[in-house]
Amino acid sequence: DGKWRIVDRSLITQLSTNDSLLDILKTIKQSKNCFKNTDISIKKIPDTSDFEGVPVTLNCRLKGYQQTALNLLYRGLNCHKNMLLADDMGLGKTITIISLLAMFQNENKNQNLIIVPKTLIHNWMNEIEKFAPNLSYYHIDKEIDLSKCVHITTYGHVMNNIETYKQVNWNLIVLDEAQNIKNHKTKVSKSICDLNAVHKIAMTGTPIENSVMDLWSIFKF
């Protein structure tokens, strides 16, 4: 009759043994005492359209596809979905993530960790200073300074100091060149997957390099 009912577990077990729809209907008709009227409150599941975010001022203008990606990332994370940003190399994944981090800083969602190959450390720092100079960041080479919004480190530093990184409940962890964890058996992959975070984003233009297991490793993160 369009109302919510609670169904007795034993009836579910019984129905699973029925072979036909007719048998199921007969069982239900004979088991009305297994249904209970009740008032059930349904919690609204967040929808991506519920979250817009506050636009941020950058020293650049995002291209249309970058703005689309930014919206998808922001809304997806707010709906408790971890995300994979897999634009091809050269399409500006870094500036898209920097824009997202600037939005998080406006919302006081700090303690965001960016893990990158060692060769890209200075590229990230230069991009932040060029396009989002108001975004507070810290390059972790020794101790972790949690007073900043964004913390940039390398896969090797996390692997060699895993216990220190595990002590922080990060708001967001972003993996740049996420194919670095494509082999789930390696120490670096296991270390990265041990980190604690509310949200996670993997960035890579090549989520599959050798086999589908590469992608599986990223999904495990």
C-alpha positions in Angstrom: 0.0 0.0 0.0 3.0 2.3 -0.5 4.1 2.3 3.2 7.3 1.0 4.6 7.2 -2.4 6.4 9.7 -4.4 8.4 10.0 -8.0 7.2 10.9 -10.8 9.5 14.3 -12.3 8.7 12.9 -15.9 8.7 10.5 -14.9 5.9 13.4 -13.6 3.8 15.1 -17.0 4.2 11.9 -18.8 3.3 11.4 -16.7 0.2 14.9 -17.4 -1.0 14.1 -21.1 -1.4 11.0 -20.4 -3.6 11.5 -21.3 -7.2 8.8 -19.2 -8.9 6.9 -15.9 -8.5 3.7 -17.9 -7.7 5.4 -19.6 -4.8 6.7 -16.3 -3.5 3.3 -14.7 -3.6 1.7 -17.7 -1.8 4.4 -17.6 0.9 3.8 -13.9 1.4 0.0 -14.3 1.5 0.4 -17.0 4.2 2.9 -14.9 6.2 1.2 -11.6 6.9 2.1 -11.9 10.6 5.8 -11.6 9.5 5.1 -7.9 8.4 5.1 -5.1 10.9 3.8 -1.6 10.5 6.3 0.9 11.7 7.3 4.5 11.3 10.6 4.6 9.5 12.5 7.8 8.9 14.6 7.8 5.7 17.8 9.7 5.9 18.4 11.7 2.7 21.4 10.4 0.8 23.5 13.4 -0.3 23.3 14.1 -4.0 26.1 15.7 -6.0 23.7 18.6 -6.9 23.4 19.5 -3.2 26.9 20.9 -3.2 28.1 24.0 -5.1 31.1 25.3 -3.1 32.3 28.9 -3.0 34.2 29.9 -6.2 37.8 30.9 -5.6 39.9 33.6 -7.2 42.9 32.3 -9.1 45.5 33.9 -11.2 44.1 32.1 -14.2 40.8 31.1 -15.7 40.0 27.4 -15.7 39.1 25.8 -19.1 35.6 24.4 -19.4 36.7 20.8 -18.9 38.8 21.8 -15.9 35.8 23.5 -14.3 33.7 20.5 -15.0 36.3 18.3 -13.3 36.5 20.6 -10.3 32.7 20.5 -9.9 32.7 16.7 -10.1 35.5 16.4 -7.6 34.1 18.8 -5.1 30.6 17.3 -5.2 31.8 13.8 -5.3 34.0 14.2 -2.2 31.1 15.8 -0.3 29.0 12.8 -1.2 31.7 10.6 0.4 33.0 9.3 -2.9 36.7 9.0 -3.5 37.7 10.1 -7.0 40.0 9.3 -9.9 41.1 12.2 -12.0 42.4 10.7 -15.2 42.7 13.5 -17.7 45.5 13.0 -20.2 49.0 14.4 -19.5 49.2 18.1 -20.2 45.5 18.9 -19.7 46.1 20.6 -16.3 45.2 18.2 -13.6 47.4 20.0 -11.2 45.6 23.4 -11.5 42.3 21.6 -11.1 43.4 20.1 -7.8 44.9 23.4 -6.7 41.5 25.0 -7.3 39.9 22.3 -5.2 42.4 22.9 -2.4 41.7 26.6 -2.5 38.0 25.9 -2.0 38.9 23.7 1.0 41.0 26.4 2.5 38.0 28.8 2.3 36.0 26.2 4.2 38.7 25.6 6.8 39.1 22.0 5.7 42.9 21.8 6.4 45.4 19.1 6.7 45.4 18.1 3.0 48.3 15.9 1.8 49.7 15.9 -1.7 52.0 12.9 -2.5 54.1 13.3 -5.6 57.2 11.8 -7.2 60.3 13.7 -6.0 60.8 15.3 -9.5 57.5 17.1 -9.2 57.9 18.7 -5.8 59.0 22.0 -7.2 56.5 22.0 -10.0 53.7 21.8 -7.4 55.2 24.6 -5.3 55.7 26.8 -8.4 52.1 26.1 -9.6 50.6 27.0 -6.2 52.6 30.2 -6.0 51.8 31.2 -9.5 48.1 30.4 -9.6 46.9 30.5 -6.0 49.4 32.6 -3.9 46.9 32.8 -1.0 46.9 29.0 -0.6 49.0 28.1 2.4 51.3 25.1 1.8 54.2 23.4 3.4 56.8 21.1 1.9 57.3 18.2 4.3 61.0 17.3 4.2 61.4 16.6 7.9 58.6 17.4 10.5 54.9 17.9 9.6 53.6 21.4 10.2 49.9 21.0 10.5 49.3 24.8 10.6 49.1 24.9 6.8 46.3 23.9 4.6 48.3 21.9 2.1 51.2 19.6 2.8 53.4 18.3 -0.1 55.6 15.3 0.2 57.0 12.4 -1.8 56.2 8.7 -2.0 59.6 7.9 -0.6 59.2 10.2 2.4 55.8 8.7 3.3 57.2 5.1 2.9 60.2 5.9 5.2 58.2 7.8 7.8 54.9 5.9 7.6 54.2 5.9 11.4 54.4 9.7 11.5 52.0 10.1 8.6 49.6 7.6 10.0 49.2 9.7 13.2 47.4 12.4 11.2 43.8 12.0 10.1 44.1 13.9 6.8 41.1 15.7 5.3 42.2 14.9 1.7 45.0 12.8 0.3 45.9 13.3 -3.4 48.2 11.0 -5.2 49.9 12.6 -8.2 51.2 10.1 -10.8 49.1 7.5 -8.9 50.6 4.7 -11.1 53.4 4.8 -8.5 51.3 2.4 -6.4 50.2 0.2 -9.4 51.9 -2.9 -7.8 49.9 -3.5 -4.6 52.6 -5.8 -3.3 55.3 -3.1 -3.0 56.2 -1.4 0.3 55.3 2.0 -1.1 51.8 0.9 -2.2 51.1 -0.7 1.2 52.3 2.4 3.0 50.1 4.7 1.0 47.0 2.5 1.6 47.7 2.6 5.3 47.2 6.3 5.5 44.0 7.8 7.1 41.9 10.3 5.3 38.3 11.5 5.0 38.7 11.9 1.2 41.1 10.5 -1.4 41.9 11.5 -5.0 44.1 9.6 -7.4 45.6 11.6 -10.3 47.0 9.8 -13.3 46.7 10.0 -17.1 47.7 6.3 -17.3 45.6 4.4 -14.7 46.4 1.2 -16.7 50.0 0.7 -17.8 50.5 -3.0 -17.8 47.3 -4.7 -16.7 43.9 -4.1 -15.1 45.6 -4.9 -11.7 47.2 -1.4 -12.0 43.7 0.1 -11.8 42.8 -2.4 -9.0 45.6 -1.1 -6.9 44.5 2.5 -7.4 40.9 1.5 -6.5 42.2 -0.2 -3.3 43.7 3.1 -2.2 
